[in-house]
Each structure stands twice: as structure tokens, then as C-alpha cells.
Amino acid sequence: MKFRHKLTVLTAVSLAVGLCATAVWGAHRTQERLAEKLIRLHVIANSDSEADQALKIQVRDAILREAEEILTVCADLDEAEEQLGAALERMAAAAEETVARAGYAYPVSAALSFERYPTREYASFKLPAGRYLSLRITIGAGEGRNWWCVVFPPLCSAATTEEFSQTAQAAGLTVEELALLTEESQGYVVRFKVIEWVEELLSR
């Protein structure tokens, strides 16, 4: 009887561990699939002063305008990465021109690289923590607060939920992925927490 009880407990524990591992792997793969379709934008201010933070927003707007022109003809992430990579000097020049017009002499660097991000909530959607390809714009010393969004597809320029959905679907996001981003899928809170936990382990 004791043996049978122990076997039952062991089976239940094994099943729970298996289900947990499946959930962790599934959540991690969801984030990876999203990362294969998105390029994040990361703008870093010179400092946290009010003036430098305001300048960061001006630079952000200039970069988004340049990116919109560059990425209009891009059909997928590979093409977008290629076009952005070829236009890094153009991006930096546009940002430096914006900085100069504002009366500053900060240098600006532009790079395309992979970065790890925490979970981030925007007006129309929420992105899980994880590793994403990023267009990184650094102003001056780069010691101020960041501004994050998505440059490809242009999700952050979508003014309404409908525009966001149309842009995301055109970029190849599935119904499941879109539901996760807009928090319409059941269990999205748990899945985001699992993804955050996995990312914390991977970043150690």
C-alpha cells in the first residue's frame, strides 16, 4: 500500500514537472518567434536632465522618420536588417543634425545589434522580455534613461488598436502572437511571467 502511494505521488510530481517544463519551453519559443519578426528601437539620452530627455524625444522622432523612408519597401526582417545596416551612418547623421539644431554638440552613434529587454508595455500592446535585434541610438555619453519601441514593423506609430493589428498582421504575426501582445489571450499574464523568469535565468 505504501509503495503504491509513493508511486502515485512520484507520478503526480513527474507529471507536474513535465507540464511546467512544457509551459516554460512554450513561452520561451513564443518570445523567440516574436523576436524573429521584430526590430526594436533603443534611444539612449545623454543624461537624465530635463533638457537631455527632451532632446532624446526629438532624436527619436528624427530616427522614426528616417526609418519609415528606409523600411517602406521591406517585406521581412532580413530585408529590414539589411537596409538598416546600410543606413546606420545616415541615421547617425540625421540624429546629429537634430542635436545641433537644438543647440548641442553631442556626438551620436547608431548600431544594429542584439540586446536583452525587460517586459515593456506600450499604449496598444505589450512585448515580453527577451533578446531582440535592435537599432541602438546613443546620444552623447549615453547615461540617461532609454526610450524603447519597435521600428520594424512600425508598431509604435500605430495610432489605434485597429492600425496596430493591421500593421502586425502585415508583418507576419500570427493571431496567437497578436493576441498575446494585446493581452487578449487567456493566460497571458502567466505566460509573460514565465518568459520573464526564463530571461532572468538566461541573463545571469
C-alpha positions as CSV (number, residue, x, y, z in Angstrom):
1,M,0.0,0.0,0.0
2,K,2.8,2.4,1.0
3,F,4.7,1.5,-2.2
4,R,1.5,2.2,-4.3
5,H,1.1,5.6,-2.5
6,K,4.7,6.6,-3.2
7,L,4.3,5.6,-6.8
8,T,1.2,7.7,-7.2
9,V,2.9,10.7,-5.6
10,L,6.0,10.2,-7.8
11,T,3.8,10.0,-10.9
12,A,2.0,13.2,-9.9
13,V,5.2,15.1,-9.3
14,S,6.7,13.9,-12.5
15,L,3.6,15.0,-14.4
16,A,3.7,18.4,-12.8
17,V,7.4,18.9,-13.6
18,G,6.7,17.8,-17.2
19,L,3.9,20.3,-17.6
20,C,5.9,23.1,-16.0
21,A,8.8,22.4,-18.4
22,T,6.4,22.3,-21.3
23,A,5.0,25.7,-20.3
24,V,8.4,27.2,-19.9
25,W,9.6,26.0,-23.2
26,G,6.4,27.1,-25.0
27,A,6.6,30.6,-23.5
28,H,10.3,30.9,-24.5
29,R,9.5,29.8,-28.0
30,T,6.7,32.3,-28.3
31,Q,9.2,35.1,-27.5
32,E,11.7,33.7,-29.9
33,R,9.2,33.6,-32.7
34,L,8.2,37.2,-32.0
35,A,11.9,38.3,-32.0
36,E,12.3,36.7,-35.4
37,K,9.8,39.2,-36.8
38,L,10.6,42.5,-34.9
39,I,13.4,45.0,-34.8
40,R,13.4,47.1,-31.6
41,L,14.4,50.8,-31.4
42,H,16.5,51.8,-28.4
43,V,17.3,55.5,-28.0
44,I,19.6,56.4,-25.1
45,A,19.8,60.0,-23.8
46,N,23.0,61.8,-22.9
47,S,21.8,62.2,-19.3
48,D,18.6,62.3,-17.2
49,S,18.4,66.1,-17.2
50,E,15.1,67.6,-18.4
51,A,16.8,69.1,-21.4
52,D,18.6,65.9,-22.5
53,Q,15.4,63.9,-22.0
54,A,13.5,66.3,-24.2
55,L,16.3,66.1,-26.8
56,K,16.0,62.3,-26.8
57,I,12.4,62.6,-27.9
58,Q,13.4,64.9,-30.8
59,V,16.1,62.4,-31.8
60,R,13.6,59.6,-31.6
61,D,11.2,61.4,-33.9
62,A,14.0,62.1,-36.4
63,I,15.1,58.4,-36.4
64,L,11.5,57.2,-36.9
65,R,11.1,59.5,-39.9
66,E,14.3,58.2,-41.4
67,A,13.4,54.6,-40.7
68,E,10.0,55.0,-42.2
69,E,11.5,56.0,-45.5
70,I,14.1,53.3,-45.4
71,L,11.8,50.4,-44.4
72,T,8.8,51.2,-46.5
73,V,9.8,48.7,-49.2
74,C,10.9,45.9,-46.8
75,A,8.8,42.8,-46.7
76,D,10.5,40.9,-43.9
77,L,13.0,41.2,-41.0
78,D,16.0,40.1,-43.1
79,E,15.4,42.8,-45.6
80,A,14.8,45.4,-42.9
81,E,18.0,44.4,-41.1
82,E,20.0,44.7,-44.4
83,Q,18.5,48.2,-45.2
84,L,19.0,49.5,-41.6
85,G,22.6,48.2,-41.5
86,A,23.4,50.0,-44.7
87,A,21.8,53.2,-43.4
88,L,23.5,53.5,-40.0
89,E,25.6,56.5,-41.0
90,R,22.5,58.2,-42.4
91,M,20.7,57.5,-39.1
92,A,23.5,58.9,-37.0
93,A,23.8,62.0,-39.3
94,A,20.1,62.7,-39.0
95,A,20.3,62.4,-35.2
96,E,23.3,64.7,-35.0
97,E,21.6,67.3,-37.2
98,T,18.7,67.2,-34.8
99,V,21.0,67.6,-31.8
100,A,22.8,70.5,-33.5
101,R,19.6,72.3,-34.3
102,A,18.7,72.1,-30.7
103,G,21.9,73.8,-29.8
104,Y,24.0,70.9,-28.6
105,A,27.2,69.3,-29.8
106,Y,26.7,65.8,-28.6
107,P,28.0,63.0,-30.9
108,V,25.5,60.3,-31.8
109,S,26.3,56.7,-32.6
110,A,24.0,54.2,-34.4
111,A,24.4,50.5,-34.2
112,L,22.4,47.3,-35.1
113,S,22.9,44.6,-32.5
114,F,21.1,42.1,-30.3
115,E,20.0,43.3,-26.8
116,R,18.0,41.8,-24.0
117,Y,15.0,43.8,-23.0
118,P,12.6,43.6,-19.9
119,T,8.9,43.3,-20.5
120,R,7.7,46.6,-21.9
121,E,4.1,48.0,-22.0
122,Y,3.1,50.5,-24.7
123,A,-0.2,52.2,-25.5
124,S,-1.6,49.5,-27.7
125,F,0.4,46.4,-26.8
126,K,2.9,44.7,-24.5
127,L,6.1,43.0,-25.5
128,P,7.6,40.1,-23.5
129,A,11.2,40.2,-22.1
130,G,13.8,38.7,-24.3
131,R,16.6,39.1,-26.8
132,Y,15.8,41.2,-29.8
133,L,17.6,42.7,-32.8
134,S,17.9,46.4,-32.0
135,L,18.6,49.7,-33.7
136,R,20.5,51.4,-30.9
137,I,20.9,55.2,-31.0
138,T,23.2,56.6,-28.3
139,I,23.3,60.4,-27.7
140,G,26.5,61.8,-26.1
141,A,27.6,59.9,-23.0
142,G,24.5,57.7,-23.2
143,E,24.0,57.8,-19.4
144,G,20.3,58.9,-19.5
145,R,17.0,57.0,-19.5
146,N,16.1,55.0,-22.5
147,W,13.3,55.1,-25.0
148,W,12.2,51.7,-26.4
149,C,9.8,50.8,-29.1
150,V,9.6,48.8,-32.4
151,V,11.0,50.2,-35.6
152,F,10.1,47.2,-37.8
153,P,7.3,46.7,-38.3
154,P,6.3,50.3,-37.3
155,L,4.1,49.2,-34.4
156,C,4.7,52.3,-32.2
157,S,3.4,54.7,-34.9
158,A,0.0,53.0,-35.0
159,A,-2.5,55.4,-33.6
160,T,-5.3,53.0,-32.9
161,T,-5.7,49.3,-32.0
162,E,-7.0,48.6,-35.4
163,E,-4.0,50.1,-37.1
164,F,-1.7,48.2,-34.8
165,S,-3.4,44.9,-35.6
166,Q,-3.2,45.6,-39.4
167,T,0.5,46.5,-39.2
168,A,1.3,43.5,-37.1
169,Q,-0.6,41.0,-39.3
170,A,1.0,42.5,-42.4
171,A,4.4,41.8,-40.8
172,G,3.5,38.2,-40.4
173,L,2.5,38.0,-36.7
174,T,0.1,35.2,-36.1
175,V,-3.3,35.5,-34.5
176,E,-1.9,33.8,-31.3
177,E,1.1,36.2,-31.2
178,L,-1.1,39.2,-31.8
179,A,-3.5,38.1,-29.0
180,L,-0.5,37.8,-26.6
181,L,0.8,41.3,-27.4
182,T,-2.7,42.9,-27.0
183,E,-3.3,40.8,-23.8
184,E,-6.4,39.2,-25.4
185,S,-5.2,35.6,-25.0
186,Q,-6.2,33.6,-21.9
187,G,-3.3,33.2,-19.5
188,Y,-1.2,36.0,-21.0
189,V,-0.2,37.2,-17.5
190,V,1.2,33.7,-16.6
191,R,3.0,33.4,-19.9
192,F,4.6,36.8,-19.6
193,K,5.8,35.9,-16.1
194,V,7.2,32.6,-17.3
195,I,9.0,34.4,-20.1
196,E,10.4,37.0,-17.6
197,W,11.6,34.2,-15.4
198,V,13.4,32.4,-18.3
199,E,15.0,35.6,-19.4
200,E,16.3,36.2,-15.9
201,L,17.9,32.8,-15.9
202,L,19.5,33.3,-19.4
203,S,20.9,36.8,-18.5
204,R,22.8,35.6,-15.4
